[in-house]
Amino acid sequence: MTTESELLATVPTGLFIGGEWRDTEATIDVNDPSRGSVIARIADATPADATAALDAAVNAQESWAATPPRQRGELLRRAFDLLQERADEFALLMTLEMGKPLAESKGEVTYGGEFLRWFSEEAVRIVGRYGTNPEGTGTTIVSQHPVGPCFLITPWNFPLAMATRKIAPALAAGCTVVVKPATLTPLTTLYFAKLLEDAGVPAGVVNVITSSHTGEISSAIIDDPRLRKLSFTGSTPVGQKLIAQSAKNVLRTSMELGGNAPFVVFDDADLDKAVEGALAAKFRNIGQACTAANRFIVHESVAEEFGRRVTERVTAMRVGRGTDDGVTIGPLIDGKAVAKATELVSDAVDKGASVLAGGGAIEGDGTFYQPTVLADVPESANILREEIFGPVLAITTFSDEDEAVRLANNTEYGLVSYVFTQDLARGHRMIQRLATGMMGLNAGVISNASAPFGGVKQSGIGREGGFEGIHEYLSTKYTMIPA
């Protein structure tokens, strides 16, 4: 078994540009949030480095686009196989830099790998159409082509899966990429770039830059007219700024932004399944997921029993360093996350909510927050309007279906919703009535590489995964041939 120090010694710390690893004069500290200690120092790119990365992607674009789809697919499949071989190392690395329990990191390796496997198969299924036009005056040909060099900005909370979810379809489609991982958790992406290098990705097809000057770096790339695609996962305010920046060159954009997921429990729900679904939807990744259930909207007739059952389970959760046996709740990513959770819980309690479990930060090393359950949360509480990104389960109640729908839709976000009911007709009505891009019907975990991931309203634009995912990186061309 590889030790922590042995693993960290093998992780690249430079920029990956044009198939070469480059050091920089300035560096960035990467911290272990469970201890607050520095575990690595990595390169800190300048705008000139960003331009060099785009240069490499542009130079490699034509040859990569001309690479047969089967070869592109087989390369992604080799990357998938290598990831399975190195699964333990990737899982440990994620736990060290992000904090999630090791079991969850292993789950992310499985999930992230599926995007490599899925899009290795999709690379050879890029199709168009051919036929006589309605007037009979000519032939219509519709073909799909790589959109061109792409800039991919990934978040800190799923450092492997968010990278594979963007890189795999881009490469399958024939696009080259520049990847900017989050400054808080860059090591997993750098280690993945090394894996791609080992898998045989040609120089310049994948480039990775890390920087503490994200705005300057992003502007240098986005403002360059050679860039043709921008994909971002992160907060809605940052996404809005990037959309505005991308307008200058009319870039294709994919935006996976914030969420405020409702978790609706009707009076006829199977409470055993609802509780299991709630724990999965809320506490996965320590609550630090855009798909995390944010508002538990529970029918007034079952709210007390639901609260009792989830509280019993939450109080049994073990908090600690993600590498320790039996730990189910690791640290939050940094002190700002702890402060935000504290502020939202305090506001809810001040406005009348009751604390059934937890309710505060944990003193000592690391950035830990108690797994928390709040009941009787009033509609005026900020915790029902703002994304929590922490292990806090907030329960509010409703009396009828229309009220449940109103509460669920009362947000500018629309990423995912969760509904628990045994009434099939009601379930179908919720599919129609809830304004979200995804929905779990009697399910607390829904993400899958074969399904389109994305939201509506201010939760984003475009889809990742599924048959739809590769089309985000393709441009449609229509050709007319006279009869």
Protein Blocks (a to p, Z undefined) as FASTA:
>chain_A
ZZfklmmmmpcfbdceehiacddfbdcddddfknopafbdcddddfklmmmmmmmmmmmm
mmmmmpcfklmmmmmmmmmmmmmmmmmmmmmmmmmmnopafklmmmmmmmmmmmmmmmmm
mmmmcccdddddfkopaccddddddfbjcdddddfklmmlmmmmmmmmmmmnopacdddd
dfklmmlmmmmmmmmmmnopaehkaccdddfklmlmmmmmmmpmkbcbdcddddfklmmm
mmmmmmmnopacdddddddddcdddfkbcfklmmmmmmmmmmgghlpafklcfbdcddfk
lmmmmmmmmmmmmmmpccddfkbghiabdcdfblmlmmmmmmmmmmmmmnopacfbgjia
cededjdddddddehiafklmklmpcfkpabdcddddfbfklmmmmmmncfbdfbccddd
fbfklmmmmmmmpccfbdcehiabfbdfkbccddehjlbgcjeejjklmmmmcccddddd
dZZ
